[in-house]
Amino acid sequence: MGRDSRTIVPEPTSAQIMRSQVQVRHSRRILCVFPRYAPSFGTFQYAYPLMGGVRAFMPPQGILVVAAYLPPAWEVRIVDENIRPTTEEEIAWADAVFVSGMHVQRGRD
């Protein structure tokens, strides 16, 4: 008997399913910014010095999901303002700035 000549196509990975399927005509530079938390008991800000270099409570998961879904041809930078502020140079570099946050961050200065 001869070999089976059918082509086996692997199932797509979850990362491939999550990527945008949009075909883009132009490249874009996107800056994703996660605002700084206001000092509060719930963000553990006052405990950071006790934890050897920790500067943020948790990764900015919402803006990371948005960034992961953008077309692969677009250049994306992410700034977590709990680590450092966004610079004027970063804002000038970007074609668009995406901001994500929670209600507790509304009082950003």
C-alpha positions in Angstrom: 0.0 0.0 0.0 1.1 3.6 -0.8 1.5 6.4 1.7 -1.4 8.6 2.5 -0.8 11.8 0.5 -3.1 14.0 2.5 -1.6 17.1 4.1 -2.0 17.3 7.8 -2.8 20.9 9.0 -2.0 21.4 12.7 -4.7 23.0 14.8 -4.0 26.7 15.5 -2.6 27.6 18.9 -4.5 29.8 21.3 -2.0 32.6 20.5 -2.8 32.4 16.8 -6.5 32.4 17.5 -6.2 35.6 19.6 -4.2 37.5 17.1 -6.0 40.0 15.0 -6.9 38.7 11.5 -7.2 42.2 10.1 -5.0 42.9 7.1 -3.6 46.4 7.6 -2.4 48.7 4.9 -0.3 51.0 7.0 2.0 50.5 9.9 1.2 52.3 13.2 3.1 53.0 16.4 0.9 52.4 19.4 1.8 53.5 22.9 -0.2 51.6 25.6 -0.2 53.3 29.0 -1.4 51.9 32.3 -1.9 54.8 34.8 -0.3 55.0 38.2 -2.4 53.8 41.1 -3.1 56.4 43.8 -1.5 55.5 47.1 -3.9 53.3 49.1 -3.9 50.3 51.5 -5.2 48.0 48.7 -2.2 48.6 46.4 0.4 47.7 49.0 2.5 50.8 48.0 3.9 51.1 51.6 5.0 47.5 51.6 7.2 47.8 48.5 10.3 48.8 50.3 10.1 45.7 52.4 9.9 43.4 49.4 13.3 44.1 47.8 12.8 46.1 44.6 9.1 45.5 44.0 7.5 48.6 42.5 4.1 47.6 41.3 1.1 45.6 42.7 0.2 43.6 39.6 0.9 43.6 35.8 -1.5 45.7 33.8 -3.4 42.7 32.3 -6.1 44.7 30.5 -3.7 46.8 28.4 -1.5 43.8 27.7 -4.5 41.9 26.2 -5.2 45.0 24.0 -1.6 45.1 22.9 -1.5 41.4 22.1 -4.6 41.7 19.9 -3.2 44.5 17.7 -2.0 43.6 14.2 1.5 42.1 14.2 2.7 44.8 11.7 2.1 47.5 14.2 4.9 48.6 16.6 3.7 48.6 20.2 5.3 49.9 23.4 3.9 49.5 26.8 4.4 51.8 29.8 3.2 50.9 33.3 3.3 54.2 35.2 3.5 52.3 38.5 7.1 51.6 37.4 7.9 54.9 35.7 6.1 57.9 34.1 5.4 58.1 30.4 7.9 60.5 28.7 7.1 63.2 26.3 9.3 61.5 23.8 7.2 58.3 24.0 4.0 60.3 23.4 5.6 62.1 20.4 6.7 58.8 19.0 3.2 57.3 19.0 0.6 57.6 16.3 -2.0 56.7 19.0 -1.9 56.3 22.8 -4.2 53.7 24.3 -4.9 54.0 28.0 -6.5 51.4 30.2 -7.2 51.5 33.9 -9.7 51.1 36.7 -12.0 53.5 38.5 -9.5 53.8 41.3 -7.0 55.4 38.9 -9.3 58.2 37.8 -7.7 60.8 40.0 -4.4 60.6 38.1 -2.4 63.8 38.4 
